[in-house]
Amino acid sequence: MADNDFDFDLFVIGTGPGGEGAAMQARKGGLRVGIAERYRQIGGGCTHWGTIPSKALRYTITSTMNVMKNPVFREMGIHTSPTMEQLRRGTAEIIAKQVTMRQSFYDRNSVPIYFGHARFVDDHTVTIENGETVRSKAFVISTGTRPYRPPEVDFDHPRIFDSDTILDLAEKPTSITIYGAGVIGTEYASMYRNIGVKVNLVNTRGKLLEFLDDEIVDALSYHLRDQGVVIRHNETFDRIEGQDDGVVLHLQSGKQIKSDVFLWANGRTGNTDDLGLDAIGLVPNKRGQLDVDDQFQTAKKHIYAVGDVIGYPSLASAAYTQGRAAGMHVLGRKDGNLRVKDLPTGIYTSPEISSVGQTERELTERRVPYEVGQSQFKSLARAQIMGTTVGMLKILFHRETLKILGVHCFGANASEIVHIGQAVMDSEDLTLEYFVETTFNYPTMAEAYRVAALNGYNRLF
Ligand SMILES: Cc1cc2nc3c(=O)[nH]c(=O)nc-3n(C[C@H](O)[C@H](O)[C@H](O)COP(=O)(O)OP(=O)(O)OC[C@H]3O[C@@H](n4cnc5c(N)ncnc54)[C@H](O)[C@@H]3O)c2cc1C
């Protein structure tokens, strides 16, 4: 078919980070690009229900609580407790700023946005709910996910929430039970504990966040418990009973936990069920996710899928890079030098966690001769000054080549700190010696790299 048989070279469905990355990359490469969005504003779940609102709320909670704990304020007799409404106030402003900024990308680059639910009717045609039809040579599906809602749980009950609806919680609860101890569950556990709510965190597995380095997981478990979070592992719900004055979680083990409110944070479903996939012969898996190859192509080579709708790692950061990679592939380039594997993880618990590269467990299983260098934040002048002494940086490196193999960090600003190690790890030329030989500003948290590198270096014989 000739180009003028199509309205677009690329049509993207969903304006989250995955869709935006794909649309902008393809447009900058000179393609005719359009995008559909069923929500009334662009930005995706990332901007409206996921990353941005949760991180904005977390920041407000942490900074407010730090002020409240400050001995100077205590001495002045200031003892107040902010309301949920006050804590949330800043979030709406940040979302609005994000939407305005992201909208300007589409406007400046002349990418038309079709507001309405998009559905495939054939291999090259999509209809939009508002009645419009578009034809495109290629597509990117970046429709994201939504919280999985088991039918037996009554999400209409005013005390039962999922990770989308919890954002509208009007009053600060006295207690909360969080079912599901993945990234979202543990982040919310930390957040609610920080504002003084009693938190029960129920984990369906044997350990928290098993994909992380064991020592980091142990540290997280210790600090959550130390802050007062009650964690229960290896539990499965039997039923969830909403009452007038609370919610009772009945566990298959026979235990019962009653709390003021209940947050379901166990699993997400891909937004593929009403996308007209049957019209084009694409079949999602039982979680509603689509399979893709290394270039993010589905079984239909002209239809790409990126972001949460393809599953792991389900991070905004990854979705954006994947979208750009798909956009480049549509342009006829492979994914260039985009690093779509070995992505960093940032988990905004208290303490914050971040890691990149391999864990000790993986290196041991692969029989890689590695060594460890550690730096405790409590020994860093900057951490002492800031009062953020909980934390550790751990560098894993090859004991012969000194190449960095993994960087694992917990503590204040871990998700920023990890990127220094990532840059050195990804470099062809640099090794652990870079940290041993380099002068770091003093006092900084970055100094942790020199301390950890020397600690590891001195173990070699
Ligand atoms: C509570 C929470 C906290 C999180 N925190 C972080 C974090 O700190 N860091 C991080 O990296 N990630 C975080 N994430 C994950 C992150 O939000 C997602 O990885 C990211 O949003 C995925 O981007 P996406 O483009 O794939 O999809 P989304 O951002 O979900 O966007 C999908 C868009 O597609 C639209 N859409 C769906 N179907 C259709 C259709 N048929 N027609 C038209 N439009 C459609 C939706 O309305 C939506 O706007 C968090 C998630 C949650 C829930």
PDBQT file of the ligand as one rigid body, heavy atoms in Angstrom, charges set to zero:
ROOT
HETATM    1  C1  LIG A 501       1.409   3.486  42.790  1.00  0.00    +0.000 C 
HETATM    2  C2  LIG A 501       2.433   3.357  41.702  1.00  0.00    +0.000 A 
HETATM    3  C3  LIG A 501       3.694   3.894  41.888  1.00  0.00    +0.000 A 
HETATM    4  C4  LIG A 501       4.660   3.797  40.885  1.00  0.00    +0.000 A 
HETATM    5  N1  LIG A 501       5.896   4.333  41.090  1.00  0.00    +0.000 NA
HETATM    6  C5  LIG A 501       6.837   4.263  40.124  1.00  0.00    +0.000 A 
HETATM    7  C6  LIG A 501       8.119   4.857  40.299  1.00  0.00    +0.000 A 
HETATM    8  O1  LIG A 501       8.394   5.435  41.342  1.00  0.00    +0.000 OA
HETATM    9  N2  LIG A 501       9.024   4.783  39.296  1.00  0.00    +0.000 N 
HETATM   10  C7  LIG A 501       8.736   4.156  38.118  1.00  0.00    +0.000 A 
HETATM   11  O2  LIG A 501       9.610   4.125  37.215  1.00  0.00    +0.000 OA
HETATM   12  N3  LIG A 501       7.526   3.577  37.910  1.00  0.00    +0.000 NA
HETATM   13  C8  LIG A 501       6.584   3.619  38.890  1.00  0.00    +0.000 A 
HETATM   14  N4  LIG A 501       5.346   3.064  38.688  1.00  0.00    +0.000 N 
HETATM   15  C9  LIG A 501       5.074   2.372  37.417  1.00  0.00    +0.000 C 
HETATM   16  C10 LIG A 501       4.783   3.380  36.307  1.00  0.00    +0.000 C 
HETATM   17  O3  LIG A 501       3.727   4.229  36.681  1.00  0.00    +0.000 OA
HETATM   18  C11 LIG A 501       4.458   2.606  35.045  1.00  0.00    +0.000 C 
HETATM   19  O4  LIG A 501       5.548   1.743  34.782  1.00  0.00    +0.000 OA
HETATM   20  C12 LIG A 501       4.255   3.515  33.851  1.00  0.00    +0.000 C 
HETATM   21  O5  LIG A 501       3.168   4.367  34.052  1.00  0.00    +0.000 OA
HETATM   22  C13 LIG A 501       4.012   2.679  32.591  1.00  0.00    +0.000 C 
HETATM   23  O6  LIG A 501       3.899   3.521  31.497  1.00  0.00    +0.000 OA
HETATM   24  P1  LIG A 501       3.036   3.100  30.224  1.00  0.00    +0.000 P 
HETATM   25  O7  LIG A 501       3.307   4.136  29.207  1.00  0.00    +0.000 OA
HETATM   26  O8  LIG A 501       3.314   1.686  29.888  1.00  0.00    +0.000 OA
HETATM   27  O9  LIG A 501       1.515   3.131  30.705  1.00  0.00    +0.000 OA
HETATM   28  P2  LIG A 501       0.649   4.199  31.494  1.00  0.00    +0.000 P 
HETATM   29  O10 LIG A 501       1.475   5.262  32.115  1.00  0.00    +0.000 OA
HETATM   30  O11 LIG A 501      -0.228   3.411  32.375  1.00  0.00    +0.000 OA
HETATM   31  O12 LIG A 501      -0.235   4.879  30.354  1.00  0.00    +0.000 OA
HETATM   32  C14 LIG A 501      -1.156   4.144  29.610  1.00  0.00    +0.000 C 
HETATM   33  C15 LIG A 501      -2.154   5.112  28.998  1.00  0.00    +0.000 C 
HETATM   34  O13 LIG A 501      -2.905   4.437  27.991  1.00  0.00    +0.000 OA
HETATM   35  C16 LIG A 501      -4.250   4.913  28.041  1.00  0.00    +0.000 C 
HETATM   36  N5  LIG A 501      -5.101   3.889  27.406  1.00  0.00    +0.000 N 
HETATM   37  C17 LIG A 501      -5.315   2.609  27.806  1.00  0.00    +0.000 A 
HETATM   38  N6  LIG A 501      -6.089   1.953  26.928  1.00  0.00    +0.000 NA
HETATM   39  C18 LIG A 501      -6.395   2.841  25.953  1.00  0.00    +0.000 A 
HETATM   40  C19 LIG A 501      -7.168   2.766  24.759  1.00  0.00    +0.000 A 
HETATM   41  N7  LIG A 501      -7.741   1.629  24.372  1.00  0.00    +0.000 N 
HETATM   42  N8  LIG A 501      -7.288   3.878  24.005  1.00  0.00    +0.000 NA
HETATM   43  C20 LIG A 501      -6.685   5.053  24.364  1.00  0.00    +0.000 A 
HETATM   44  N9  LIG A 501      -5.926   5.173  25.477  1.00  0.00    +0.000 NA
HETATM   45  C21 LIG A 501      -5.780   4.079  26.253  1.00  0.00    +0.000 A 
HETATM   46  C22 LIG A 501      -4.499   5.073  29.524  1.00  0.00    +0.000 C 
HETATM   47  O14 LIG A 501      -5.592   5.963  29.767  1.00  0.00    +0.000 OA
HETATM   48  C23 LIG A 501      -3.174   5.661  29.982  1.00  0.00    +0.000 C 
HETATM   49  O15 LIG A 501      -3.202   7.069  29.898  1.00  0.00    +0.000 OA
HETATM   50  C24 LIG A 501       4.348   3.149  39.671  1.00  0.00    +0.000 A 
HETATM   51  C25 LIG A 501       3.062   2.615  39.468  1.00  0.00    +0.000 A 
HETATM   52  C26 LIG A 501       2.109   2.718  40.471  1.00  0.00    +0.000 A 
HETATM   53  C27 LIG A 501       0.738   2.152  40.230  1.00  0.00    +0.000 C 
ENDROOT
TORSDOF 0
